[in-house]
Amino acid sequence: MTTELIILVIVVLTALAFDFTNGFHDTANAMATSIATKALKPRTAVALSAVLNLVGAFLSIEVAKTVGKGLVNLETAGSNSDLMLIVFTGLVGAILWNVLTWLLGLPSSSSHALFGGLIGATMASLGTDGVLWSGVMSKIVVPALAAPFIAAIVSTVGTWLVYRLSQPVSDDKKRSGFRYGQVATASLVSLAHGTNDAQKTMGVIFLALVAANEIDPNADIPFWVRLTCALAIALGTYIGGWRIIRTLGKGLVEIDSPQGMAAEGSSAAIILTSSHFGMALSTTHVATGSIIGSGLGRKGAEVRWGVMGRMVIAWLITLPAAGAVGAITWFVGHYLNAWTGSEWLGELVVFLVLVAFCGWMFMHSRRNPVDPNNVNDEWADTNAGGNTAHQTEDSVASVAAGSQKAEV
């Protein structure tokens, strides 16, 4: 195998690793509410979601086109090795942010982590001209700003209508009936997630294939790329990101079955619409907005705004944080190759750094594991200075100090 082909294989495998983290990071978007209301058992929920993510990945490639052809200006990309390094280090930035936010139990956007990593690596390599800013604004930034608010509004109205129309029904019958409805709506969200998020990794692998001269920039996404990406995100979904499932299912709102069905229905409608128009939407933002809306639409429901505030902070820093990691790792890879005259040493060092950090974060998570057995435990809050403070590992300071107070 030539050096270029070896690097291509490493990049493709790294892309599939990101797809895997995308799967377990975003399982909560579809199944957190169904697990919280006990409409589905935890293991059953993630298995169902995995199958539907796999199916959904084959329903559309519009989002893949956005990522593969709408972010990086291929005309300014320079040599093939330069573009390959951009793709690789962009993925490293995305994976590290995904695993860190999973450790902290924060439902941040895997999509924005990927875009941030790619944008940061591209700017480090090519400058601002290397990024197709019109595509970033129209397909990423605008949907990111609008989606949570639209989802919250739709879910608020839907929840209010659900409770209004079902008012004559007893609470027990209402919960029982709506749990069946939740299975259907949660399944639809999983299908929608596959049509949106699996596509993003397809687009990244497409960029790598272009860089290696294995495919024409105007070609369609190859079938083997679609299949491997679908399998990777399905496997990640089945593993289950239990820490994030707990935050979305128990931390934001105490959800009842009618709320869960309204939230999931709202999320599915918005995600499927965005996939149709090729918008690389954050399913995390949509699902979170829908869950908040389900709390606002139900009289007497409590919304934990302190938890929501920490999530918003994570949303705001996802793009720049992943972009910074993408840029830094690009510099490491590029200058190691330049100083040593190697074509692969930089990529190898960056890859080893990625493995080391992910390994450390996984070992740290084992100190306070969250799994199907405790994912639905009661959510504990403390009131310090009148503010709601979640006792969890969603504080970077507590992680750095080795705090053992975490619930998730």
Secondary structure by P-SEA (a helix, b strand, c coil): ccaaaaaaaaaaaaaaaaaaaaaaaccccccaaaaaaccccaaaaaaaaaaaaaaaaaccaaaaaaaacccccccccccaaaaaaaaaaaaaaaaaaaaaaaaacccccaaaaaaaaaaaaaaacccccccaaaaaaaccaaaaacaaaaaaaaaaaaaaaaaaaaccccaaaaaaaaaaaaaaaaaaaaaaaaacaaaaaaaaaaaaaaaaccccccccccaaaaaaaaaaaaaaaaacaaaaaaaaacccccccaaaaaaaaaaaaaaaaaaaaacccccaaaaaaaaaaaaaaaccccccaaaaaaaaaaaaaaaaaaaaaaaaaaaaaaaaaaaaaccccaaaaaaaaaaaaaaaaaaaaaacccccccccccbbbbbbcccbbbbcccccaaaaaaccccccc
